[in-house]
């Protein structure tokens, strides 16, 4: 991503970022599914009151 810290004008900054994004190489496809590192939650027991 282009360094846009010095650009004060919002529209100008947006334009520079867009151009940088177009020039950047495309990201590689994911090898693992999204959220694979997320902590897994155990299912609650059926029939147990929650309160």
C-alpha positions, 0 to 999 in steps of 0.5 A: 500500500502506498504511504499516504500519511503526508496527503491531507486531502481525503479524495487525493489520498483515496485516489493514490491508494486506489492506484496502488491497489491496482498496481499491486500483485494479486494475492494468492489463494488461501491454503487454509480456510478463513477462521482456521486459527479461531478458537473453537467453541464446544456445543452446549448440552441439549436440554440444559437451561441456560439461565 
